[in-house]
Amino acid sequence: VENLTEDVCHSAEDLSNVMERGNAQRSVAATAMNSESSRSHLVLIIRIQSVNKETKQKLEGKILIVDLAGSERLKKSQTTAEMQKESIEINKSLTALGDVIEALTKNQKQVPYRNHKLTQLMQDSIGGSAKTLMFVNCSPAASNWEETVNSLKYAARAK
């Protein structure tokens, strides 16, 4: 994964600094639909290790936070060249994630995690005994109602 880093954090402040650094590295650009359009997804994996001081037993957990870039219609966003390629890649990853979500909700035997790097990264955090939440940001602009409806339909696939 491009620009992947792993940092050990010993405090909430350390973690906050890592999150700020990651957010600062995120690619953002203006499009016809959004003055600050995310041109990439932001993935934060927090691994937590706790050690019982008496028994020395270790417990480990993981929190995966993913801020997905929104899907875009090329015609409506009016992006060109490199930004069009980014839009296409964003849409591919969102489609792959949607396919995984659909397979999980329909209890299909084959879940297509391998279809994209994003779903491979998220594999152990969606499905199985993992707890997953999805938040959808919707535009209040009437001109974006189609995108809002599509985003809500996408989220409805995750049950």
DSSP file (Angstrom, degrees, kcal/mol; ACC not computed):
  #  RESIDUE AA STRUCTURE BP1 BP2  ACC     N-H-->O    O-->H-N    N-H-->O    O-->H-N    TCO  KAPPA ALPHA  PHI   PSI    X-CA   Y-CA   Z-CA
    1    1 A V    >         0   0    0      0, 0.0     3,-1.4     0, 0.0     2,-0.0   0.000 360.0 360.0 360.0 128.3    0.0    0.0    0.0
    2    2 A E  T 3   +     0   0    0      1,-0.3     0, 0.0     0, 0.0     0, 0.0  -0.341 360.0   6.1 -64.1 137.7    1.4    3.3   -1.1
    3    3 A N  T 3  S+     0   0    0      1,-0.2     2,-0.3    -2,-0.0    -1,-0.3   0.695  87.3 161.2  63.2  23.9    2.5    5.7    1.8
    4    4 A L    <   +     0   0    0     -3,-1.4     2,-0.3     2,-0.0    -1,-0.2  -0.586  11.2 175.6 -75.9 132.3    1.9    3.1    4.4
    5    5 A T        -     0   0    0     -2,-0.3     2,-0.4     2,-0.0     0, 0.0  -0.944  20.5-151.6-132.2 157.0    3.6    3.7    7.7
    6    6 A E        -     0   0    0     -2,-0.3     2,-0.4     2,-0.0    -2,-0.0  -0.994  18.0-179.4-130.1 125.8    3.5    2.0   11.1
    7    7 A D        -     0   0    0     -2,-0.4     2,-0.5     8,-0.0    -2,-0.0  -0.961  24.9-132.4-126.8 141.5    4.1    3.9   14.3
    8    8 A V        -     0   0    0     -2,-0.4     2,-0.5     2,-0.0    -2,-0.0  -0.819  25.4-163.0 -90.6 128.2    4.2    2.8   17.9
    9    9 A C        -     0   0    0     -2,-0.5     3,-0.1     1,-0.1    -2,-0.0  -0.945  19.2-179.1-116.6 132.2    2.2    5.1   20.1
   10   10 A H  S    S+     0   0    0     -2,-0.5     2,-0.3     1,-0.1    -1,-0.1   0.437  70.4  25.9-106.3  -2.8    2.6    5.3   23.8
   11   11 A S  S  > S-     0   0    0      1,-0.1     4,-2.0     0, 0.0     5,-0.2  -0.964  81.3-105.1-152.7 166.7   -0.1    7.9   24.5
   12   12 A A  H  > S+     0   0    0     -2,-0.3     4,-2.5     1,-0.2     5,-0.2   0.855 121.1  56.3 -62.8 -34.2   -3.3    9.4   23.2
   13   13 A E  H  > S+     0   0    0      2,-0.2     4,-2.3     1,-0.2    -1,-0.2   0.908 104.8  51.1 -64.8 -42.3   -1.2   12.4   22.2
   14   14 A D  H  > S+     0   0    0      2,-0.2     4,-2.0     1,-0.2    -2,-0.2   0.931 112.0  47.5 -58.0 -45.8    1.1   10.2   20.1
   15   15 A L  H  X S+     0   0    0     -4,-2.0     4,-2.5     1,-0.2    -2,-0.2   0.901 109.9  52.5 -64.1 -41.7   -1.9    8.7   18.3
   16   16 A S  H  X S+     0   0    0     -4,-2.5     4,-2.4     1,-0.2    -1,-0.2   0.899 108.7  50.7 -60.9 -41.2   -3.4   12.1   17.7
   17   17 A N  H  X S+     0   0    0     -4,-2.3     4,-2.3     2,-0.2    -1,-0.2   0.894 109.7  49.8 -64.5 -40.3   -0.2   13.3   16.1
   18   18 A V  H  X S+     0   0    0     -4,-2.0     4,-2.5     2,-0.2    -2,-0.2   0.913 111.1  49.8 -63.6 -42.8   -0.1   10.2   13.8
   19   19 A M  H  X S+     0   0    0     -4,-2.5     4,-2.4     1,-0.2    -2,-0.2   0.906 110.8  49.2 -63.5 -41.6   -3.7   10.8   12.8
   20   20 A E  H  X S+     0   0    0     -4,-2.4     4,-2.2     2,-0.2    -1,-0.2   0.902 111.0  50.1 -63.8 -41.3   -3.0   14.5   12.1
   21   21 A R  H  X S+     0   0    0     -4,-2.3     4,-1.3     2,-0.2    -2,-0.2   0.915 111.6  48.2 -63.9 -43.1    0.0   13.5   10.0
   22   22 A G  H  X S+     0   0    0     -4,-2.5     4,-0.6     1,-0.2     3,-0.3   0.910 111.6  49.2 -63.5 -42.9   -2.0   11.0    8.0
   23   23 A N  H >< S+     0   0    0     -4,-2.4     3,-0.9     1,-0.2    -1,-0.2   0.874 107.9  54.6 -65.4 -36.7   -4.8   13.5    7.4
   24   24 A A  H 3< S+     0   0    0     -4,-2.2    -1,-0.2     1,-0.2    -2,-0.2   0.791 106.5  52.4 -66.7 -27.6   -2.3   16.1    6.2
   25   25 A Q  H 3< S+     0   0    0     -4,-1.3    -1,-0.2    -3,-0.3    -2,-0.2   0.563  84.4 113.4 -84.8  -9.1   -0.9   13.6    3.6
   26   26 A R  S << S-     0   0    0     -3,-0.9     2,-0.5    -4,-0.6    16,-0.1  -0.388  73.1-118.2 -67.3 139.1   -4.3   12.9    2.2
   27   27 A S        +     0   0    0     14,-0.1    12,-3.5    -2,-0.1    13,-0.5  -0.669  39.9 171.5 -82.1 125.7   -4.8   14.1   -1.3
   28   28 A V  E     +A   38   0A   0     -2,-0.5     2,-0.3    10,-0.3    10,-0.2  -0.991   1.4 165.1-134.9 141.1   -7.6   16.7   -1.7
   29   29 A A  E     -A   37   0A   0      8,-2.3     8,-2.2    -2,-0.4     2,-0.3  -0.984  37.0-100.0-151.9 160.1   -8.6   18.8   -4.7
   30   30 A A        +     0   0    0     -2,-0.3     2,-0.3     6,-0.2     5,-0.2  -0.630  38.5 174.9 -83.4 138.3  -11.4   21.0   -5.9
   31   31 A T        -     0   0    0      3,-2.9    47,-0.2    -2,-0.3    46,-0.1  -0.782  49.6 -95.2-128.3 177.0  -13.9   19.6   -8.4
   32   32 A A  S    S+     0   0    0     45,-2.6    45,-0.1    -2,-0.3    46,-0.1   0.719 126.1  40.0 -66.4 -19.4  -17.1   21.0   -9.8
   33   33 A M  S    S+     0   0    0      1,-0.3     2,-0.4    44,-0.3    -1,-0.2   0.678 124.1  25.8-101.0 -21.3  -19.1   19.2   -7.1
   34   34 A N    >   -     0   0    0     43,-0.2    -3,-2.9     1,-0.1     3,-0.7  -0.966  54.2-152.9-152.7 124.3  -16.9   19.7   -4.1
   35   35 A S  T 3  S+     0   0    0     -2,-0.4    -1,-0.1     1,-0.3     2,-0.1   0.723 102.9  32.8 -72.5 -19.6  -14.3   22.3   -3.2
   36   36 A E  T 3  S+     0   0    0     -6,-0.1     2,-0.4    -8,-0.0    -1,-0.3  -0.497  81.9 174.5-133.2  64.6  -12.4   19.9   -1.0
   37   37 A S  E <   -A   29   0A   0     -8,-2.2    -8,-2.3    -3,-0.7     2,-0.3  -0.578  32.4-124.1 -77.7 125.7  -12.9   16.5   -2.7
   38   38 A S  E     -A   28   0A   0     -2,-0.4   -10,-0.3   -10,-0.2    32,-0.1  -0.530  20.8-169.6 -67.0 129.3  -10.9   13.6   -1.2
   39   39 A R        +     0   0    0    -12,-3.5     2,-0.3    -2,-0.3   -11,-0.2   0.265  69.1  27.9-104.2   9.3   -8.8   12.0   -3.9
   40   40 A S  S    S-     0   0    0    -13,-0.5     2,-0.2    27,-0.1    30,-0.1  -0.979  82.2-103.7-158.1 163.4   -7.9    9.0   -1.7
   41   41 A H        -     0   0    0     -2,-0.3     2,-0.5    27,-0.1    27,-0.2  -0.609  28.2-139.1 -86.7 155.6   -9.1    6.9    1.1
   42   42 A L  E     -B   67   0B   0     25,-2.3    25,-3.0    -2,-0.2     2,-0.5  -0.980  19.5-172.2-117.8 121.8   -7.7    7.3    4.6
   43   43 A V  E     -B   66   0B   0     -2,-0.5     2,-0.5    23,-0.2    23,-0.2  -0.960   5.5-178.1-119.0 125.6   -7.1    4.1    6.5
   44   44 A L  E     -B   65   0B   0     21,-3.2    21,-3.3    -2,-0.5     2,-0.6  -0.981   4.9-169.1-124.1 119.5   -6.0    4.1   10.2
   45   45 A I  E     -B   64   0B   0     -2,-0.5     2,-0.6    19,-0.2    19,-0.2  -0.941   3.5-167.0-109.5 120.8   -5.4    0.8   11.9
   46   46 A I  E     -B   63   0B   0     17,-3.4    17,-2.8    -2,-0.6     2,-0.5  -0.933   1.2-165.9-110.1 115.7   -5.0    1.0   15.6
   47   47 A R  E     -B   62   0B   0     -2,-0.6     2,-0.5    15,-0.2    15,-0.2  -0.889   7.6-161.5-101.6 127.6   -3.6   -2.1   17.3
   48   48 A I  E     -B   61   0B   0     13,-2.5    13,-2.4    -2,-0.5     2,-0.5  -0.924   7.7-172.7-114.4 130.9   -4.0   -2.2   21.0
   49   49 A Q  E     -B   60   0B   0     -2,-0.5     2,-0.4    11,-0.2    11,-0.2  -0.986   2.5-174.2-124.8 127.2   -2.0   -4.4   23.3
   50   50 A S  E     -B   59   0B   0      9,-3.0     9,-2.9    -2,-0.5     2,-0.5  -0.963   7.3-158.6-121.0 137.1   -2.7   -4.7   26.9
   51   51 A V  E     -B   58   0B   0     -2,-0.4     2,-0.5     7,-0.2     7,-0.2  -0.965  18.7-130.5-119.6 124.3   -0.6   -6.7   29.4
   52   52 A N     >  -     0   0    0      5,-2.8     4,-2.5    -2,-0.5     5,-0.1  -0.598  16.3-147.9 -69.9 120.9   -2.0   -7.9   32.7
   53   53 A K  T  4 S+     0   0    0     -2,-0.5    -1,-0.2     1,-0.2     0, 0.0   0.792  92.8  42.0 -65.7 -28.0    0.6   -6.8   35.3
   54   54 A E  T  4 S+     0   0    0      1,-0.1    -1,-0.2     3,-0.1    -2,-0.0   0.927 129.0  23.6 -83.6 -48.5    0.0   -9.8   37.5
   55   55 A T  T  4 S-     0   0    0      2,-0.1    -2,-0.2     1,-0.0     3,-0.1   0.615  90.6-134.8 -95.4 -13.2   -0.3  -12.6   35.1
   56   56 A K     <  +     0   0    0     -4,-2.5     2,-0.2     1,-0.3    -3,-0.1   0.565  50.8 154.9  66.6   9.7    1.7  -11.0   32.2
   57   57 A Q        -     0   0    0     -5,-0.1    -5,-2.8    -6,-0.1     2,-0.4  -0.481  35.4-140.0 -69.1 135.6   -1.1  -12.3   29.9
   58   58 A K  E     -B   51   0B   0     -7,-0.2     2,-0.4    -2,-0.2    -7,-0.2  -0.812  15.2-168.1-101.7 137.4   -1.4  -10.2   26.7
   59   59 A L  E     -B   50   0B   0     -9,-2.9    -9,-3.0    -2,-0.4     2,-0.4  -0.977   8.8-165.2-119.5 137.8   -4.6   -9.2   25.1
   60   60 A E  E     +B   49   0B   0     -2,-0.4     2,-0.3   -11,-0.2   -11,-0.2  -0.952  10.8 170.4-126.7 145.0   -4.7   -7.7   21.6
   61   61 A G  E     -B   48   0B   0    -13,-2.4   -13,-2.5    -2,-0.4     2,-0.4  -0.905  16.3-146.7-142.6 170.6   -7.3   -5.8   19.7
   62   62 A K  E     -B   47   0B   0     -2,-0.3     2,-0.5   -15,-0.2   -15,-0.2  -0.997   5.1-166.8-146.3 135.9   -7.6   -3.9   16.6
   63   63 A I  E     -B   46   0B   0    -17,-2.8   -17,-3.4    -2,-0.4     2,-0.6  -0.994   9.6-162.8-121.5 127.8   -9.7   -0.9   15.5
   64   64 A L  E     -B   45   0B   0     -2,-0.5     2,-0.5   -19,-0.2   -19,-0.2  -0.952   5.4-173.2-112.5 120.5   -9.8   -0.1   11.8
   65   65 A I  E     -B   44   0B   0    -21,-3.3   -21,-3.2    -2,-0.6     2,-0.5  -0.964   5.1-177.1-114.4 123.1  -11.0    3.4   10.8
   66   66 A V  E     -B   43   0B   0     -2,-0.5     2,-0.8   -23,-0.2   -23,-0.2  -0.976  15.0-165.6-125.3 121.2  -11.6    4.0    7.1
   67   67 A D  E     -B   42   0B   0    -25,-3.0   -25,-2.3    -2,-0.5     2,-0.3  -0.899  23.5-152.1-102.8 103.8  -12.6    7.4    5.7
   68   68 A L        -     0   0    0     -2,-0.8     2,-0.2   -27,-0.2   -27,-0.1  -0.560  12.0-123.8 -81.2 136.5  -13.7    6.5    2.2
   69   69 A A        -     0   0    0     -2,-0.3   -28,-0.1     1,-0.1   -30,-0.1  -0.525  40.9-105.2 -68.1 146.0  -13.4    9.1   -0.6
   70   70 A G        -     0   0    0     -2,-0.2    -1,-0.1   -32,-0.1    21,-0.1  -0.364  31.5-103.4 -76.3 154.5  -16.8    9.5   -2.2
   71   71 A S        -     0   0    0     76,-0.1     2,-0.4    19,-0.1    -1,-0.1  -0.392  40.2-157.3 -71.1 155.3  -17.8    8.1   -5.5
   72   72 A E        -     0   0    0     15,-0.3     2,-0.7    -2,-0.1    19,-0.1  -0.993  20.4-136.2-138.5 142.6  -17.9   10.5   -8.4
   73   73 A R     >  -     0   0    0     -2,-0.4     4,-2.7     1,-0.1     5,-0.3  -0.890  22.1-144.4 -92.4 121.4  -19.5   10.8  -11.7
   74   74 A L  H  >>S+     0   0    0     -2,-0.7     4,-1.5     1,-0.2     5,-0.7   0.867  96.6  51.8 -56.2 -40.6  -16.8   12.0  -14.1
   75   75 A K  H  45S+     0   0    0      1,-0.2    -1,-0.2     2,-0.2    -2,-0.0   0.910 114.7  41.4 -64.8 -41.9  -19.2   14.1  -16.1
   76   76 A K  H  45S+     0   0    0     -3,-0.2    -2,-0.2     1,-0.2    -1,-0.2   0.861 115.9  47.2 -77.8 -35.6  -20.7   15.9  -13.1
   77   77 A S  H  <5S-     0   0    0     -4,-2.7   -45,-2.6   -45,-0.1   -44,-0.3   0.710  93.9-147.2 -78.6 -18.7  -17.4   16.4  -11.2
   78   78 A Q  T  <5 +     0   0    0     -4,-1.5     2,-0.1    -5,-0.3    -3,-0.1   0.843  35.7 163.4  56.3  38.8  -15.7   17.7  -14.4
   79   79 A T      < -     0   0    0     -5,-0.7     2,-0.3     4,-0.1    -1,-0.2  -0.482  19.5-156.8 -82.1 159.1  -12.3   16.3  -13.5
   80   80 A T    >>  -     0   0    0     -2,-0.1     3,-1.6     4,-0.0     4,-0.6  -0.912  43.9 -24.9-134.0 161.4   -9.6   15.9  -16.1
   81   81 A A  H >> S+     0   0    0     -2,-0.3     4,-1.6     1,-0.3     3,-0.6  -0.058 129.1  14.6  44.5-115.3   -6.5   13.8  -16.6
   82   82 A E  H 3> S+     0   0    0      1,-0.3     4,-2.2     2,-0.2    -1,-0.3   0.856 127.7  54.6 -60.8 -38.7   -4.9   12.6  -13.3
   83   83 A M  H <> S+     0   0    0     -3,-1.6     4,-2.4     1,-0.2    -1,-0.3   0.828 104.7  54.9 -67.6 -29.9   -8.0   13.4  -11.3
   84   84 A Q  H <X S+     0   0    0     -4,-0.6     4,-2.5    -3,-0.6    -1,-0.2   0.911 107.1  50.2 -66.2 -41.1  -10.2   11.3  -13.6
   85   85 A K  H  X S+     0   0    0     -4,-1.6     4,-2.4     2,-0.2    -2,-0.2   0.914 110.5  50.1 -61.9 -42.3   -7.8    8.4  -13.0
   86   86 A E  H  X S+     0   0    0     -4,-2.2     4,-2.8     2,-0.2    -2,-0.2   0.924 110.1  50.6 -60.8 -44.3   -8.2    8.9   -9.3
   87   87 A S  H  X S+     0   0    0     -4,-2.4     4,-2.7     1,-0.2   -15,-0.3   0.912 109.9  49.7 -60.0 -43.5  -12.0    9.0   -9.6
   88   88 A I  H  X S+     0   0    0     -4,-2.5     4,-2.2     2,-0.2    -1,-0.2   0.918 112.6  47.0 -62.8 -43.9  -12.0    5.8  -11.5
   89   89 A E  H  X S+     0   0    0     -4,-2.4     4,-2.3     2,-0.2    -2,-0.2   0.895 111.8  50.6 -66.0 -40.4   -9.8    4.1   -8.9
   90   90 A I  H  X S+     0   0    0     -4,-2.8     4,-2.3     1,-0.2     5,-0.2   0.945 111.7  47.9 -60.2 -48.2  -11.9    5.4   -6.1
   91   91 A N  H  X S+     0   0    0     -4,-2.7     4,-2.2     1,-0.2    -2,-0.2   0.877 109.8  53.0 -62.8 -38.1  -15.1    4.1   -7.8
   92   92 A K  H  X S+     0   0    0     -4,-2.2     4,-2.4     2,-0.2    -1,-0.2   0.926 110.6  47.0 -61.2 -45.0  -13.4    0.7   -8.4
   93   93 A S  H  X S+     0   0    0     -4,-2.3     4,-2.4     1,-0.2    -2,-0.2   0.891 112.2  49.5 -66.9 -38.7  -12.5    0.3   -4.7
   94   94 A L  H  X S+     0   0    0     -4,-2.3     4,-2.5     2,-0.2    -1,-0.2   0.875 110.9  50.5 -67.7 -36.4  -16.0    1.4   -3.6
   95   95 A T  H  X S+     0   0    0     -4,-2.2     4,-2.4    -5,-0.2    -2,-0.2   0.927 110.3  49.6 -64.2 -44.6  -17.5   -1.1   -6.0
   96   96 A A  H  X S+     0   0    0     -4,-2.4     4,-2.0     2,-0.2    -2,-0.2   0.913 112.0  48.0 -61.5 -42.6  -15.3   -3.9   -4.6
   97   97 A L  H  X S+     0   0    0     -4,-2.4     4,-2.7     1,-0.2    -1,-0.2   0.909 110.5  52.0 -64.6 -41.5  -16.3   -3.0   -1.0
   98   98 A G  H  X S+     0   0    0     -4,-2.5     4,-2.5     1,-0.2    -2,-0.2   0.891 108.0  51.7 -60.2 -39.8  -19.9   -3.0   -2.0
   99   99 A D  H  X S+     0   0    0     -4,-2.4     4,-2.3     2,-0.2    -1,-0.2   0.886 110.6  48.2 -64.1 -39.5  -19.5   -6.4   -3.5
  100  100 A V  H  X S+     0   0    0     -4,-2.0     4,-2.4     2,-0.2    -2,-0.2   0.934 111.9  49.0 -65.4 -46.3  -17.9   -7.7   -0.3
  101  101 A I  H  X S+     0   0    0     -4,-2.7     4,-2.6     1,-0.2     5,-0.2   0.920 112.1  49.0 -59.6 -44.7  -20.7   -6.2    1.8
  102  102 A E  H  X S+     0   0    0     -4,-2.5     4,-1.8     1,-0.2    -1,-0.2   0.924 110.4  50.0 -62.3 -44.9  -23.3   -7.7   -0.4
  103  103 A A  H  <>S+     0   0    0     -4,-2.3     5,-2.7     1,-0.2    -1,-0.2   0.901 112.8  47.7 -61.0 -40.6  -21.7  -11.1   -0.3
  104  104 A L  H ><5S+     0   0    0     -4,-2.4     3,-1.3     1,-0.2    -2,-0.2   0.916 111.7  48.4 -67.2 -43.2  -21.5  -11.0    3.5
  105  105 A T  H 3<5S+     0   0    0     -4,-2.6    -1,-0.2     1,-0.3    -2,-0.2   0.780 114.0  47.2 -70.4 -24.5  -25.2   -9.8    3.9
  106  106 A K  T 3<5S-     0   0    0     -4,-1.8    -1,-0.3    -5,-0.2    -2,-0.2   0.334 109.7-124.9 -95.1   6.7  -26.4  -12.6    1.6
  107  107 A N  T < 5 +     0   0    0     -3,-1.3    -3,-0.2     1,-0.2     2,-0.1   0.859  43.9 179.5  52.7  40.0  -24.2  -15.2    3.4
  108  108 A Q      < -     0   0    0     -5,-2.7    -1,-0.2    -6,-0.2    -2,-0.0  -0.431  34.1-132.2 -71.1 146.6  -22.5  -16.2    0.2
  109  109 A K  S    S+     0   0    0      1,-0.1     2,-0.6    -2,-0.1    -1,-0.1   0.881  95.3  54.9 -65.6 -38.3  -19.9  -18.9    0.4
  110  110 A Q        -     0   0    0      2,-0.0    -1,-0.1    -7,-0.0    -2,-0.1  -0.877  67.2-171.9-103.2 117.4  -17.4  -16.8   -1.7
  111  111 A V        -     0   0    0     -2,-0.6     2,-2.2    -4,-0.1     3,-0.4  -0.946  23.2-136.1-108.2 122.1  -16.6  -13.3   -0.4
  112  112 A P    >   +     0   0    0      0, 0.0     3,-1.3     0, 0.0   -12,-0.2  -0.281  51.4 141.9 -80.5  57.7  -14.5  -11.3   -3.0
  113  113 A Y  G >   +     0   0    0     -2,-2.2     3,-1.0     1,-0.2     9,-0.1   0.830  66.7  62.0 -62.6 -32.2  -12.0   -9.8   -0.6
  114  114 A R  G 3  S+     0   0    0     -3,-0.4    -1,-0.2     1,-0.2     3,-0.1   0.481  77.7  88.4 -77.5  -1.0   -9.2  -10.2   -3.1
  115  115 A N  G <  S+     0   0    0     -3,-1.3     2,-0.3     1,-0.1    -1,-0.2   0.645  99.3  13.9 -74.7 -12.7  -10.7   -8.0   -5.7
  116  116 A H    <>  -     0   0    0     -3,-1.0     4,-1.8    -4,-0.1     5,-0.2  -0.987  69.3-120.6-159.2 150.6   -9.1   -4.8   -4.3
  117  117 A K  H  > S+     0   0    0     -2,-0.3     4,-2.5     1,-0.2     5,-0.2   0.872 112.5  58.2 -58.4 -37.6   -6.4   -3.8   -1.9
  118  118 A L  H  > S+     0   0    0      1,-0.2     4,-1.8     2,-0.2    -1,-0.2   0.931 108.0  43.8 -60.2 -46.8   -9.0   -1.9    0.2
  119  119 A T  H  > S+     0   0    0      1,-0.2     4,-0.7     2,-0.2    -1,-0.2   0.810 111.3  54.9 -72.1 -28.2  -11.1   -5.0    0.8
  120  120 A Q  H >< S+     0   0    0     -4,-1.8     3,-0.6     2,-0.2     4,-0.3   0.922 109.4  47.7 -66.1 -43.0   -8.0   -7.0    1.5
  121  121 A L  H 3< S+     0   0    0     -4,-2.5     3,-0.3     1,-0.2    -2,-0.2   0.866 117.6  42.2 -62.3 -36.7   -7.0   -4.5    4.2
  122  122 A M  H >X S+     0   0    0     -4,-1.8     3,-2.4    -5,-0.2     4,-0.9   0.494  83.9 106.7 -89.4  -4.3  -10.4   -4.5    5.7
  123  123 A Q  G X< S+     0   0    0     -4,-0.7     3,-0.8    -3,-0.6    -1,-0.2   0.837  82.2  40.8 -50.2 -48.8  -11.0   -8.3    5.5
  124  124 A D  G 34 S+     0   0    0     -4,-0.3    -1,-0.3    -3,-0.3    -2,-0.1   0.458 113.5  56.6 -83.8   3.5  -10.6   -9.1    9.2
  125  125 A S  G <4 S+     0   0    0     -3,-2.4     2,-0.4     1,-0.1    -1,-0.2   0.470 103.4  54.1-110.6  -5.3  -12.6   -6.0   10.2
  126  126 A I  S << S+     0   0    0     -4,-0.9    -1,-0.1    -3,-0.8     3,-0.1  -0.993 104.4   9.2-127.3 139.4  -15.8   -6.7    8.2
  127  127 A G  S >  S+     0   0    0     -2,-0.4     3,-1.8     3,-0.2     2,-0.0  -0.231  97.9  55.8  85.3 178.1  -17.7   -9.9    8.5
  128  128 A G  T 3  S-     0   0    0      1,-0.2    -1,-0.2    -2,-0.1    -4,-0.0  -0.331 125.8 -28.2  60.1-135.2  -17.2  -12.7   11.0
  129  129 A S  T 3  S+     0   0    0     -3,-0.1    -1,-0.2    -5,-0.1     2,-0.1   0.328 104.3 122.3 -96.4   7.8  -17.4  -11.5   14.6
  130  130 A A    <   -     0   0    0     -3,-1.8     2,-0.5     1,-0.1    -3,-0.2  -0.370  60.4-132.0 -69.7 147.6  -16.2   -8.0   13.8
  131  131 A K        -     0   0    0     -5,-0.1     2,-0.4    -2,-0.1    -2,-0.1  -0.903  28.7-171.5-100.2 127.2  -18.4   -5.0   14.7
  132  132 A T        -     0   0    0     -2,-0.5     2,-0.4     2,-0.0    -6,-0.1  -0.969  11.6-173.4-127.6 134.3  -18.7   -2.6   11.8
  133  133 A L        -     0   0    0     -2,-0.4     2,-0.4     2,-0.0    -2,-0.0  -0.961   6.1-162.1-121.8 143.2  -20.3    0.8   11.6
  134  134 A M        -     0   0    0     -2,-0.4     2,-0.4    24,-0.1    -2,-0.0  -0.992   2.5-168.7-127.3 127.7  -20.8    2.9    8.4
  135  135 A F        -     0   0    0     -2,-0.4     2,-0.5     2,-0.0    -2,-0.0  -0.934   8.3-157.0-111.6 137.2  -21.5    6.6    8.4
  136  136 A V        -     0   0    0     -2,-0.4     2,-0.5     2,-0.0    -2,-0.0  -0.960   5.9-148.6-118.8 126.0  -22.6    8.3    5.3
  137  137 A N        -     0   0    0     -2,-0.5     2,-0.4    14,-0.0    14,-0.0  -0.818  19.4-165.4 -90.6 126.7  -22.1   12.0    4.6
  138  138 A C        -     0   0    0     -2,-0.5     7,-0.1    13,-0.0    10,-0.0  -0.910  18.5-123.0-115.8 140.4  -24.9   13.4    2.4
  139  139 A S        -     0   0    0     -2,-0.4     9,-0.1     5,-0.2     5,-0.1  -0.615   7.5-152.0 -79.1 135.6  -24.9   16.7    0.6
  140  140 A P        +     0   0    0      0, 0.0     2,-0.2     0, 0.0    -1,-0.1   0.573  64.2 111.3 -80.8  -7.9  -27.8   19.1    1.5
  141  141 A A    >   -     0   0    0      1,-0.2     3,-1.7     3,-0.1    -2,-0.1  -0.475  67.4-142.2 -71.9 131.4  -27.5   20.6   -2.0
  142  142 A A  G >  S+     0   0    0      1,-0.3     3,-1.5    -2,-0.2     4,-0.2   0.818 100.7  65.0 -60.3 -30.6  -30.5   19.9   -4.2
  143  143 A S  G 3  S+     0   0    0      1,-0.3    -1,-0.3     2,-0.1     3,-0.2   0.667 102.6  48.8 -67.7 -15.2  -28.1   19.6   -7.1
  144  144 A N  G <> S+     0   0    0     -3,-1.7     4,-2.3     1,-0.1    -1,-0.3   0.158  72.6 115.4-108.4  17.7  -26.5   16.6   -5.5
  145  145 A W  H <> S+     0   0    0     -3,-1.5     4,-2.6     1,-0.2     5,-0.2   0.859  74.6  54.4 -59.9 -36.4  -29.7   14.6   -4.7
  146  146 A E  H  > S+     0   0    0     -3,-0.2     4,-2.4    -4,-0.2    -1,-0.2   0.924 110.0  46.4 -63.1 -43.1  -28.8   11.8   -7.1
  147  147 A E  H  > S+     0   0    0     -3,-0.2     4,-2.5     2,-0.2    -1,-0.2   0.884 111.9  52.0 -65.5 -38.3  -25.4   11.3   -5.3
  148  148 A T  H  X S+     0   0    0     -4,-2.3     4,-2.3     2,-0.2    -2,-0.2   0.935 110.8  46.9 -63.3 -46.4  -27.1   11.4   -1.9
  149  149 A V  H  X S+     0   0    0     -4,-2.6     4,-2.3     1,-0.2    -2,-0.2   0.921 113.1  49.4 -61.7 -44.1  -29.7    8.8   -2.9
  150  150 A N  H  X S+     0   0    0     -4,-2.4     4,-2.3     1,-0.2    -1,-0.2   0.892 110.3  50.9 -63.2 -39.6  -26.9    6.6   -4.3
  151  151 A S  H  X S+     0   0    0     -4,-2.5     4,-2.4     2,-0.2    -1,-0.2   0.906 111.1  48.0 -64.4 -41.1  -24.8    6.9   -1.2
  152  152 A L  H  X S+     0   0    0     -4,-2.3     4,-1.9     2,-0.2    -2,-0.2   0.880 111.3  50.2 -68.0 -37.4  -27.8    6.0    1.0
  153  153 A K  H  X S+     0   0    0     -4,-2.3     4,-0.8     2,-0.2    -2,-0.2   0.901 110.1  51.5 -64.3 -40.1  -28.5    2.9   -1.3
  154  154 A Y  H >< S+     0   0    0     -4,-2.3     3,-1.0     1,-0.2     4,-0.4   0.938 111.5  46.3 -60.6 -47.8  -24.9    1.9   -0.9
  155  155 A A  H >< S+     0   0    0     -4,-2.4     3,-1.5     1,-0.3    -1,-0.2   0.832 102.9  64.3 -65.5 -32.6  -25.0    2.2    2.9
  156  156 A A  H 3< S+     0   0    0     -4,-1.9    -1,-0.3     1,-0.3    -2,-0.2   0.729  89.8  68.1 -65.5 -20.6  -28.3    0.2    2.9
  157  157 A R  T << S+     0   0    0     -3,-1.0     2,-0.9    -4,-0.8    -1,-0.3   0.781  86.1  77.3 -67.8 -25.6  -26.4   -2.8    1.5
  158  158 A A    <         0   0    0     -3,-1.5   -24,-0.1    -4,-0.4    -1,-0.1  -0.765 360.0 360.0 -88.7 109.2  -24.5   -3.0    4.9
  159  159 A K              0   0    0     -2,-0.9    -1,-0.2   -58,-0.2    -2,-0.1   0.409 360.0 360.0-109.5 360.0  -26.9   -4.6    7.3
